[in-house]
C-alpha cells in the first residue's frame, strides 16, 4: 500500500514538471535502456565469440564478430534505435544478429506500474534500482539478466571513469576539444599497440588551458596509464595542450601537431578563393611520403604567402616541424592518415553530437557529465582499429630512437 502511494505521488510530481523537464527524464530512461540493451547484446556475442581480440575462442572458434546492423527496441510507445552486433557462423556460413536481440524486440511495452517505478527511481536518483527496473521492463527472466549484469550496469558510469588503464600498452594519445551547449569538453583518446581506440576520459573547461588538461592527464596516471615506453601525442596545437603534455610526460613524449588544424588556421587568414587554393596545396604537401619533400613543398608555400599574406605565412611557419613528426619518423606512408590529425576524436565528437543533439540545455553540471559519459561508453564499443595497426611496432621503435630510450622492451 505504501509503495502504491509513493508511485502515485511520484507520478503527480512528474506531471507538474514542464515539458522540457519531462523530456529530459524520458531521455534518461531511453539512454539507460539503450546502454542495457547494448550490454545484453554484447554479452551475448562475447559468450559466442569470446572476449574481443582474445585468442581464446569458445565453441572451437565457430563464431566470430561480423559488424553491426541497425535495429530498434520498444520503450513505452516509442521505438529506440539500436545497433545490433552480428555474428558469423563458420558452420552454416551465415551471419546472424545477436540472438538475444529478437527477445528484446518482441517484448511488450512496459506497464503503467513499471513506468511509475521508473519515475520513482529517477526522482530519488536511485540508479541501481532504476537499472534493474528498466532491465525487467524488457520482460527478461532472471536467468537471462544475471545479478552480476544488473549490478555492473548500475555502476557503469562510475566504473568508466575509474577503469584501470594499466592492462593496456598505449603508443599514442590524442587530445582535442568540442563545444556542447557552449561548454568546452576536452577528450583524451588512447591508441594501443594493437591499434584499439579507447576513450580514456574527458574534462570540462572554458578553454584548452594547461591546468584543466593536466588535471585530465593526472587522472589517467592515477589509473595506471603507462607512457615510459614512449608516447606519440597528437594535439591540435593549442599552447595549453602542449604545455600540459610536456609537463606531464616530459622526455617520454613526441608531439605531432594536427595537420588539419594547421591547414584550417592558415587558410582562415585568406579570402574564399585563395583559401580553397591553398587548402588543396597544403593537403597535397602533407600527403608527400617523405619528410624532405613534404617540408620542401611547405616551405615553398610559406615563401609564396610571405609575398601576399604575412599572417597566413607566419601561421604556417609556427610549429611547422611538429606537424611533420610522423614524416620525420619515416612513417608517413603507414600512419599519415591515422596519426597526423585528431580526426579519430572528431569521429567520437560527431557521435557525441548525434547522441546529444536533442538536449539544448543542461540543467546541472552533473547532467552534462553523466550524459557525456553514457554517450562515450556507447561510442567506444563501435570504434575501429586504426589502419595498418599491425605495423605499430615500427612506431614504438621510431619513438624510442627519437627519444633515445632503451630499446630492450620494443613491442
C-alpha positions as CSV (number, residue, x, y, z in Angstrom):
1,X,0.0,0.0,0.0
2,X,2.8,2.3,0.9
3,X,4.7,1.6,-2.4
4,X,1.5,2.3,-4.3
5,X,1.1,5.7,-2.6
6,X,4.7,6.5,-3.4
7,X,4.3,5.7,-7.0
8,X,1.1,7.8,-7.3
9,X,2.8,10.7,-5.5
10,X,5.7,10.4,-7.9
11,X,3.5,10.4,-10.9
12,X,1.9,13.6,-9.7
13,X,5.4,15.0,-9.3
14,X,6.2,14.1,-12.9
15,X,3.0,15.7,-14.2
16,X,3.9,19.0,-12.6
17,X,7.2,19.3,-14.4
18,X,7.4,21.4,-17.5
19,X,7.6,19.7,-20.9
20,X,11.4,20.2,-21.2
21,X,12.0,18.5,-17.8
22,X,9.7,15.6,-18.7
23,X,11.7,15.2,-22.0
24,X,14.9,15.2,-20.1
25,X,13.6,12.4,-17.9
26,X,12.3,10.4,-20.8
27,X,15.8,10.8,-22.4
28,X,17.4,9.5,-19.2
29,X,15.2,6.3,-19.4
30,X,15.9,5.9,-23.2
31,X,19.7,6.4,-22.7
32,X,19.9,3.8,-19.8
33,X,17.7,1.5,-21.8
34,X,20.0,1.7,-24.8
35,X,23.0,1.0,-22.6
36,X,21.4,-2.0,-21.0
37,X,20.2,-3.4,-24.4
38,X,23.6,-2.8,-25.8
39,X,25.3,-4.6,-22.9
40,X,22.9,-7.6,-23.2
41,X,23.7,-8.0,-26.9
42,X,27.5,-7.5,-26.3
43,X,27.3,-10.1,-23.5
44,X,25.5,-12.5,-25.9
45,X,28.2,-12.0,-28.6
46,X,31.0,-12.5,-26.0
47,X,29.5,-15.7,-24.9
48,X,29.5,-16.9,-28.5
49,X,32.8,-15.4,-29.8
50,X,34.9,-14.8,-26.7
51,X,36.4,-11.6,-25.5
52,X,37.2,-9.1,-28.2
53,X,40.7,-9.6,-29.7
54,X,41.3,-12.6,-27.4
55,X,42.9,-15.7,-28.9
56,X,40.8,-18.0,-26.7
57,X,37.6,-18.7,-28.6
58,X,34.7,-20.7,-27.2
59,X,32.8,-23.3,-29.3
60,X,36.0,-24.2,-31.1
61,X,36.1,-20.9,-32.8
62,X,32.8,-21.5,-34.6
63,X,31.6,-17.9,-34.2
64,X,33.3,-14.5,-35.0
65,X,32.1,-10.9,-34.8
66,X,30.7,-9.6,-38.0
67,X,29.9,-5.9,-37.7
68,X,26.5,-4.2,-36.9
69,X,23.0,-3.8,-38.3
70,X,20.5,-1.0,-37.5
71,X,17.5,-2.1,-35.4
72,X,15.2,-0.9,-32.6
73,X,13.6,-1.8,-29.3
74,X,10.4,-0.5,-27.7
75,X,10.4,1.7,-24.6
76,X,6.9,2.6,-23.8
77,X,5.2,3.5,-27.1
78,X,8.5,4.7,-28.6
79,X,10.9,2.9,-30.8
80,X,14.5,3.3,-29.6
81,X,17.2,2.9,-32.3
82,X,20.0,0.5,-31.5
83,X,22.9,-1.1,-33.4
84,X,22.7,-4.9,-33.4
85,X,26.0,-6.7,-33.3
86,X,26.2,-9.6,-35.8
87,X,27.9,-13.0,-35.6
88,X,29.3,-15.1,-38.4
89,X,28.7,-18.9,-38.0
90,X,31.5,-20.7,-39.8
91,X,29.5,-24.0,-39.8
92,X,26.4,-22.6,-41.6
93,X,28.5,-19.9,-43.4
94,X,25.9,-17.3,-42.4
95,X,25.9,-14.0,-40.4
96,X,23.1,-13.5,-37.9
97,X,22.1,-10.9,-35.3
98,X,22.9,-11.4,-31.7
99,X,20.3,-14.0,-30.7
100,X,19.0,-12.0,-27.7
101,X,18.0,-9.1,-30.0
102,X,14.9,-10.9,-31.1
103,X,13.8,-11.3,-27.4
104,X,14.4,-7.6,-26.8
105,X,12.5,-6.6,-29.9
106,X,9.4,-8.7,-29.2
107,X,8.9,-7.6,-25.6
108,X,5.7,-5.7,-24.9
109,X,5.8,-2.0,-23.8
110,X,6.3,-1.5,-20.0
111,X,3.1,-1.5,-17.9
112,X,1.9,1.7,-16.3
113,X,3.1,0.3,-13.0
114,X,6.6,-0.2,-14.4
115,X,6.6,3.4,-15.8
116,X,5.7,4.7,-12.3
117,X,8.6,2.6,-10.8
118,X,10.9,4.1,-13.3
119,X,9.8,7.6,-12.4
120,X,10.2,6.8,-8.7
121,X,13.8,5.7,-9.3
122,X,14.6,8.9,-11.3
123,X,13.1,11.2,-8.7
124,X,15.0,9.5,-5.9
125,X,18.2,9.2,-8.0
126,X,18.3,5.5,-7.2
127,X,20.1,4.5,-10.4
128,X,20.8,1.0,-9.2
129,X,17.1,0.3,-8.8
130,X,16.3,2.2,-12.0
131,X,18.7,0.0,-13.9
132,X,17.1,-3.1,-12.5
133,X,13.6,-1.8,-13.3
134,X,14.4,-0.9,-16.9
135,X,16.0,-4.3,-17.4
136,X,12.9,-6.0,-16.1
137,X,10.8,-3.8,-18.4
138,X,12.3,-5.8,-21.3
139,X,10.4,-8.8,-19.9
140,X,13.6,-10.9,-19.5
141,X,13.9,-13.5,-16.8
142,X,16.4,-13.6,-14.0
143,X,18.2,-16.5,-15.9
144,X,18.7,-14.1,-18.8
145,X,19.5,-11.0,-16.8
146,X,22.1,-12.1,-14.3
147,X,22.6,-10.5,-10.9
148,X,26.1,-9.6,-12.0
149,X,24.9,-7.7,-15.0
150,X,22.3,-5.7,-13.1
151,X,25.0,-4.7,-10.6
152,X,27.5,-3.8,-13.2
153,X,25.1,-1.8,-15.3
154,X,24.1,0.3,-12.3
155,X,27.8,1.1,-11.7
156,X,28.7,1.6,-15.4
157,X,29.2,5.4,-15.3
158,X,31.4,5.3,-12.2
159,X,33.5,2.4,-13.5
160,X,34.1,4.2,-16.8
161,X,35.9,7.0,-15.1
162,X,37.8,4.6,-12.7
163,X,38.8,1.7,-15.0
164,X,42.4,0.5,-14.7
165,X,44.5,1.6,-17.7
166,X,47.5,-0.4,-16.6
167,X,46.5,-3.5,-18.6
168,X,46.8,-1.6,-21.9
169,X,50.0,-0.8,-23.8
170,X,49.5,2.7,-25.3
171,X,51.6,4.0,-28.1
172,X,49.6,7.2,-28.9
173,X,47.4,9.7,-27.1
174,X,45.1,12.1,-29.0
175,X,43.6,15.2,-27.2
176,X,41.1,17.6,-28.6
177,X,38.1,19.7,-27.6
178,X,34.5,20.1,-28.6
179,X,31.8,22.6,-27.6
180,X,28.5,21.2,-26.3
181,X,25.9,23.8,-25.5
182,X,28.6,26.4,-25.0
183,X,30.6,24.1,-22.8
184,X,34.1,23.1,-23.9
185,X,34.7,19.3,-23.4
186,X,38.3,18.1,-23.8
187,X,38.6,14.4,-24.7
188,X,41.6,12.1,-24.4
189,X,41.7,9.1,-26.8
190,X,44.3,6.4,-26.4
191,X,45.6,4.1,-29.1
192,X,47.1,0.8,-28.0
193,X,50.0,-1.1,-29.7
194,X,47.2,-3.4,-31.1
195,X,45.5,-0.4,-32.8
196,X,42.5,-0.3,-30.5
197,X,41.0,3.1,-29.7
198,X,39.9,3.8,-26.1
199,X,38.2,6.9,-24.9
200,X,40.2,7.4,-21.7
201,X,38.5,10.4,-20.2
202,X,37.2,14.0,-20.6
203,X,37.2,17.2,-18.7
204,X,35.1,20.4,-18.8
205,X,36.9,23.6,-19.4
206,X,36.2,27.0,-20.8
207,X,39.3,26.8,-23.0
208,X,42.0,24.2,-23.7
209,X,44.1,25.6,-20.8
210,X,47.0,23.7,-19.3
211,X,45.6,23.4,-15.8
212,X,42.4,21.7,-16.9
213,X,44.3,19.3,-19.3
214,X,46.9,18.5,-16.6
215,X,44.0,17.5,-14.3
216,X,42.8,15.2,-17.1
217,X,46.2,13.7,-17.6
218,X,46.8,13.4,-13.9
219,X,43.6,11.3,-13.7
220,X,45.0,9.0,-16.4
221,X,48.2,8.5,-14.4
222,X,46.2,7.7,-11.3
223,X,44.6,5.0,-13.3
224,X,48.0,3.5,-14.2
225,X,48.4,5.0,-17.7
226,X,51.9,3.9,-18.7
227,X,54.0,6.1,-21.0
228,X,57.6,5.2,-20.2
229,X,58.0,3.2,-23.4
230,X,57.5,6.4,-25.4
231,X,54.3,8.1,-26.5
232,X,53.1,9.9,-29.6
233,X,50.9,12.8,-28.5
234,X,48.6,14.2,-31.3
235,X,47.4,17.7,-30.4
236,X,45.5,20.5,-32.2
237,X,48.3,23.0,-31.5
238,X,46.8,24.9,-28.6
239,X,49.6,26.1,-26.3
240,X,47.7,24.9,-23.2
241,X,47.6,21.3,-24.5
242,X,51.3,21.3,-25.5
243,X,52.4,22.7,-22.1
244,X,50.3,20.2,-20.1
245,X,51.6,17.2,-22.2
246,X,55.2,18.3,-21.9
247,X,55.0,18.9,-18.1
248,X,53.2,15.6,-17.6
249,X,55.2,13.2,-19.8
250,X,58.5,15.0,-20.1
251,X,61.2,13.3,-22.1
252,X,58.9,10.3,-22.9
253,X,56.6,12.0,-25.4
254,X,56.9,13.1,-29.1
255,X,54.3,15.7,-30.2
256,X,52.5,15.6,-33.6
257,X,50.6,18.8,-34.4
258,X,47.3,18.1,-36.1
259,X,47.8,18.9,-39.8
260,X,44.1,19.5,-40.3
261,X,44.0,22.2,-37.6
262,X,47.2,23.8,-39.0
263,X,45.8,23.9,-42.5
264,X,42.5,25.4,-41.4
265,X,44.3,28.0,-39.2
266,X,46.4,29.1,-42.2
267,X,43.5,29.4,-44.7
268,X,41.4,31.3,-42.1
269,X,43.6,34.4,-43.0
270,X,42.7,34.2,-46.7
271,X,39.8,35.1,-48.9
272,X,37.4,32.5,-50.2
273,X,39.2,31.8,-53.5
274,X,42.7,31.8,-52.1
275,X,41.6,29.7,-49.0
276,X,40.4,26.9,-51.3
277,X,43.5,27.1,-53.5
278,X,45.9,26.9,-50.5
279,X,43.8,24.3,-48.7
280,X,44.4,21.9,-51.6
281,X,48.1,22.9,-51.8
282,X,48.7,22.2,-48.1
283,X,46.8,19.0,-48.2
284,X,48.9,17.8,-51.2
285,X,52.1,18.8,-49.4
286,X,51.3,16.9,-46.3
287,X,50.5,13.8,-48.4
288,X,54.0,13.6,-49.6
289,X,55.5,10.3,-48.3
290,X,59.0,11.7,-47.4
291,X,59.9,14.3,-44.8
292,X,62.2,16.1,-47.1
293,X,59.7,16.5,-49.9
294,X,56.9,17.5,-47.6
295,X,59.0,20.2,-45.9
296,X,60.2,21.5,-49.3
297,X,56.7,21.9,-50.6
298,X,55.5,23.5,-47.3
299,X,58.5,25.9,-47.4
300,X,57.5,26.9,-50.9
301,X,54.0,27.7,-49.8
302,X,55.4,29.8,-46.9
303,X,57.6,31.8,-49.3
304,X,54.6,32.4,-51.6
305,X,52.3,33.5,-48.7
306,X,55.0,35.9,-47.4
307,X,54.5,38.0,-50.5
308,X,50.7,38.2,-50.2
309,X,49.6,37.5,-46.6
310,X,52.1,37.8,-43.8
311,X,49.7,36.4,-41.1
312,X,49.0,33.2,-43.1
313,X,52.7,32.7,-43.7
314,X,53.5,33.1,-40.0
315,X,50.7,30.7,-39.1
316,X,52.2,28.0,-41.3
317,X,55.7,28.7,-40.2
318,X,54.8,28.4,-36.5
319,X,55.2,24.9,-35.2
320,X,55.8,23.5,-38.7
321,X,58.3,20.9,-37.6
322,X,55.7,19.4,-35.2
323,X,53.2,18.9,-38.0
324,X,55.8,16.7,-39.7
325,X,56.7,14.5,-36.8
326,X,55.3,11.3,-38.4
327,X,57.1,12.2,-41.6
328,X,60.4,12.7,-39.7
329,X,59.9,9.3,-38.1
330,X,59.7,7.8,-41.5
331,X,56.1,6.5,-41.1
332,X,54.0,8.8,-43.3
333,X,53.0,6.0,-45.6
334,X,51.9,3.7,-42.7
335,X,50.3,6.3,-40.4
336,X,49.9,9.5,-42.4
337,X,46.1,9.2,-42.3
338,X,45.6,7.9,-38.8
339,X,48.2,9.7,-36.7
340,X,48.8,13.1,-38.2
341,X,45.4,14.6,-37.3
342,X,43.0,14.4,-34.4
343,X,40.3,13.1,-36.8
344,X,39.8,10.0,-34.6
345,X,38.5,12.2,-31.9
346,X,36.4,14.1,-34.4
347,X,34.7,10.8,-35.2
348,X,33.9,10.5,-31.5
349,X,32.7,14.1,-31.4
350,X,30.3,13.5,-34.3
351,X,28.8,10.6,-32.4
352,X,28.5,12.7,-29.3
353,X,26.7,15.4,-31.2
354,X,24.4,12.8,-32.7
355,X,23.7,11.2,-29.4
356,X,23.1,14.5,-27.5
357,X,21.6,16.6,-30.3
358,X,18.1,16.8,-28.7
359,X,19.3,18.3,-25.4
360,X,19.6,22.0,-25.7
361,X,20.0,23.0,-22.1
362,X,22.0,21.3,-19.3
363,X,20.2,21.9,-16.1
364,X,23.1,20.9,-13.9
365,X,26.8,20.1,-14.4
366,X,26.1,16.6,-13.2
367,X,23.6,16.1,-16.0
368,X,26.2,17.2,-18.6
369,X,28.9,14.9,-17.3
370,X,26.5,11.9,-16.9
371,X,25.2,12.2,-20.5
372,X,28.7,12.6,-22.0
373,X,29.9,9.6,-20.1
374,X,26.9,7.5,-21.3
375,X,27.5,8.6,-24.9
376,X,31.2,7.8,-24.7
377,X,30.5,4.4,-23.3
378,X,28.3,3.6,-26.2
379,X,30.6,5.2,-28.8
380,X,33.7,3.3,-27.7
381,X,32.2,-0.1,-28.5
382,X,32.0,1.0,-32.1
383,X,35.4,2.4,-32.7
384,X,37.5,0.5,-35.2
385,X,41.2,-0.1,-35.1
386,X,43.5,2.3,-36.9
387,X,44.7,1.4,-40.4
388,X,48.0,-0.5,-40.5
389,X,47.7,-1.3,-36.8
390,X,49.9,-4.4,-37.3
391,X,52.8,-2.1,-38.1
392,X,52.5,-0.1,-34.8
393,X,55.7,-1.8,-33.5
394,X,57.5,0.4,-36.1
395,X,56.1,3.5,-34.4
396,X,57.2,2.2,-31.0
397,X,60.7,1.6,-32.3
398,X,60.9,5.0,-34.0
399,X,59.7,6.9,-30.9
400,X,62.3,5.1,-28.8
401,X,65.0,6.0,-31.3
402,X,63.8,9.7,-31.4
403,X,63.8,10.0,-27.6
404,X,66.9,7.9,-27.1
405,X,65.1,5.4,-24.9
406,X,66.2,1.8,-24.1
407,X,65.2,-0.4,-27.0
408,X,65.0,-3.6,-25.0
409,X,61.3,-3.5,-24.5
410,X,60.1,-3.0,-28.0
411,X,56.7,-4.5,-28.6
